[in-house]
Amino acid sequence: METYDSMLKRMNSALKTIFEETKDDDTILVSSHGNFLAVFTRSLLGGEDLKGMGNCCVVEVKEENKRLQLINIYELAANVK
């Protein structure tokens, strides 16, 4: 099982590569599993715990001054049983 720190390092490396290969006005879609989304979002929020965040979520961010800012979290499957 991958550690939180290892996942965060791998995630940051991948995102850095993605941003280096895109233009400033590009829209980027990154698809992944719920645990990755939770780690990513937690890192944007300064470590705040996101209990219950699962698959089928959309995390909307924007880049401003070389930093990512969280815009919204859409729990698309929250009401699906």
FIBADO-992648 format. One line per 5 residues: number of its first residue (from 1); their letters; for each residue x, y, z of C-alpha. Coordinates in Angstrom, 2 decimals, m for minus. Layout:
N
NUM	a	X,Y,Z | ...;
END
This chain:
81
1	metyd	0.00,0.00,0.00 | 1.35,3.43,m0.94 | 1.92,5.91,1.88 | 0.25,9.33,1.96 | 3.61,11.09,1.50;
6	smlkr	4.56,8.86,m1.43 | 1.21,9.47,m3.14 | 1.49,13.21,m2.56 | 5.00,13.27,m4.05 | 3.89,11.23,m7.09;
11	mnsal	0.80,13.41,m7.53 | 2.79,16.65,m7.38 | 5.31,15.33,m9.89 | 2.56,14.31,m12.33 | 0.72,17.63,m11.99;
16	ktife	3.95,19.58,m12.49 | 4.56,17.70,m15.75 | 0.97,18.32,m16.89 | 1.19,22.06,m16.19 | 4.57,22.37,m17.91;
21	etkdd	3.07,20.85,m21.07 | m0.03,23.06,m21.25 | m0.74,26.67,m22.12 | m1.98,29.17,m19.55 | m5.52,29.25,m20.94;
26	dtilv	m5.92,25.45,m21.36 | m8.56,23.52,m19.46 | m7.19,20.29,m18.00 | m9.11,17.19,m16.93 | m7.36,14.70,m14.65;
31	sshgn	m9.21,11.47,m13.91 | m8.35,9.27,m10.95 | m9.72,7.23,m8.06 | m11.30,8.66,m4.89 | m8.24,8.24,m2.67;
36	flavf	m6.11,10.29,m5.07 | m8.83,12.96,m5.20 | m8.97,13.07,m1.40 | m5.17,13.40,m1.09 | m5.12,16.07,m3.81;
41	trsll	m7.95,18.07,m2.23 | m6.53,17.63,1.27 | m3.23,19.09,0.04 | m5.07,22.14,m1.38 | m6.86,22.68,1.93;
46	ggedl	m3.70,22.49,4.01 | m4.31,19.02,5.40 | m7.99,19.31,6.33 | m9.54,15.85,6.58 | m12.16,15.00,3.96;
51	kgmgn	m13.97,12.01,5.41 | m16.42,10.36,3.09 | m15.03,11.74,m0.16 | m15.29,8.91,m2.64 | m15.19,7.97,m6.28;
56	ccvve	m17.27,9.87,m8.84 | m16.42,13.28,m7.39 | m15.31,16.26,m9.41 | m12.78,18.60,m7.84 | m12.68,21.96,m9.60;
61	vkeen	m9.52,24.02,m9.18 | m7.95,27.00,m10.86 | m4.35,28.10,m11.11 | m3.54,31.59,m9.99 | m0.05,32.98,m9.40;
66	krlql	1.48,29.50,m9.86 | m0.75,28.03,m7.09 | m3.83,25.85,m7.31 | m6.95,27.05,m5.57 | m9.97,24.89,m4.75;
71	iniye	m13.16,26.18,m6.37 | m15.67,23.43,m5.58 | m16.16,19.73,m4.86 | m19.05,18.08,m6.67 | m20.24,14.82,m5.07;
76	laanv	m21.87,13.41,m8.19 | m22.73,10.03,m6.68 | m23.66,11.28,m3.20 | m27.36,10.39,m3.63 | m26.89,7.21,m5.67;
81	k	m27.67,3.99,m3.79;
END
